[in-house]
């Protein structure tokens, strides 16, 4: 389960920010998780209390925002979502597309005291 390593990474970011900014406690951690990131939010929620125990983030609230997938067509300029299980532009049918959003996984914000 790579979510355990990802959760440990979140705590590493918290620790680094605590050293830089000197806060004592984290109240909330805001995460952005792309629809196609491969991250399972429920696993992050499950591992977080275990990994955060005895750290400044113990008891912090996790707020997870899902970033929907978005695409761009190189042929017609379409920008937006594709239907599920589609690999072509909904406007022109081209397969010359690239994903512009939806793979993200990062800490957006920390609320601390």
N, C-alpha and C positions, 0 to 999 in steps of 0.2 A: 504494500500500500504506500504509494508515494505521498499520500496526504499527510502521513505522519511526518515525513521529512519536510513537507511544505509548512506544516504547523510549527515545526521547530524553527524553520526559517522566519516565520512571522515573529516568534519570540526573540530571535537573533536581532531582527530589526528593532524591536522594542528595547532590547538591551543596549543596542548601539545608540539609539535616540536618548535613552535615559542617561547614558554616560555623557553625551553631548549637551543635554539640556537640563539635567539635574532634577527631573520630576521624581516624585516618590511613588505615584500610583497611576495606573492606566484605568480609566473608567470605561472607555469604549474604543474598539478597533473597527474601522470601516475598511472593508475589502471590496475590490472590484474583481469579479470573476466572469470571464468570457464564456459565452454559451458553448464554444468549441475548445475551451482550455483543457478539457480532460479532468478538471478538478471536480470532486464530488463534495459539495458544500456540507452535506450531513456528516461526512467523515471528518471534515475540519472541525465541525461543532463537537463531535464525539471526542476527538483527540485533544482539543484545546484545554479543557480543565486539567487533564493529566499533565500536559506539557507546561502549562502556566503555573502549576502549583509551586508555591514558595518563591514566586517572582513578582515584580511590580504589576504584572498583568493578571494575577490571580483574581478571579471574580469579575473581570472586565466583560462587557457586553460585546459580542461580535455582531456587526451589521454587515450583511453580504448583499451587494448589489450585482445582479446579473447583467452583463453587457451582451445585448443581442448581436448576432452575427450580421455584418454588413459587407457588401461586395461592390466592386467597381468593374464595369465592362470597358475594356480597352478599345473596342470597336465602335460602340455607339455612345459611350459616356454614361450609361445608366449607373446610378448609385443607390443602393438600398439593399433590402433583404431578398433572399431567394426563397422559394418554396422548399419545404423539406424534401430531401432526396433529389434535388435539382443540381445539375452541374453546368448550367448554361444560363445566359442572360435571359430574363423574362421578357425583355423588349425585342431583342433582335435574334435570339437563339445562339449567339456566339459562345464558344467555350473559352474565349480569351478574357477570363475574369480573374480577379484577385480579391482575397479577403482583406478588408480594411479595418474590421473590428470583430471581436468575438473570441480572440485567443488570450486576452489579458488575464493576468492574475497578479495583483499587487495590493499593498497597503496604501489606501487612499489618504487616510487620516487617523490620527490618534487624539483622543480626548483624554487629557491627563490632569492631575492635580499635584 
